[in-house]
Amino acid sequence: MKVGSFLATVASLFLSCIASAAEIKVLAAGATEEILAELVPQFEISSGHKVVATFTGTANIKKQIAAGEVYDLVIVGGPEIDAFIQLGTIVPGSRADLVKSGVGVAVRVGSPRPDISSSEALKKTLLAAKSVGTSTGPSGVHMAVLFERMGIADQIKPKLKQVPSGVRIGSIIASGEAEIGFQQISELIHSPGVDFIGPLPSEVQKITVYSAGIHIGAKQPEAAKALVKSLTAPAAAVVIKKYGMEPG
């Protein structure tokens, strides 16, 4: 083969690879941030695609989708994905369950470790705490229901510290604003400045399934499907478990 023909072939192959590479826009719940931060680079290397991810809270995701923002892939709680499908913003049949997460408990690093060994012990710990931090996401909704169920909502209300959507509880625990805080385990387990105590007692635990769905206006739906396939592959399980979650 002549040099000119060889270079033309190489250039053609190079341009073909560029043409097939896609930029995948992802809007995802903060609980999945560490997992995606570790798994996405592997996917980018193997696929040639680029992933541009925005992480925020569930309330913000609802607002952004309602406002007409378009992404290729949305990752949030399963019930929210189902609701988006009903509203016509997520493609029917595209829901894929990625991970399962429980609610965890944390205190400021070096603080005494509270007793959360049972629901009764947790109740005493909550009543004794000077301030209690929760989120606006699924974990915060569950804790509000739990306070009511325990009959302590009125006692907790004046000392409740709730962070805005997309802000992690770890930040106000580390600063001392909240003596104890509750959020998805993945958002607490490696959070700087806090000691992760453990999950809620099993009898009061709430498991949230985080799912992915293809946006109805996705520009790169096939690439987004490839990303979902990568995130649900058996090899991803090790990373998922490292951050306190279980494969979906």
Helices and strands as residue ranges (DSSP letters): H 3-20, E 23-29, G 30-32, H 33-47, E 50-56, H 58-66, E 73-77, H 78-87, E 96-101, E 103-108, H 119-128, E 132-134, H 138-150, H 153-156, G 157-159, E 160-162, H 169-174, E 180-184, H 185-188, E 194-199, G 202-204, E 208-214, H 221-231, G 234-236, H 237-242, E 246-247
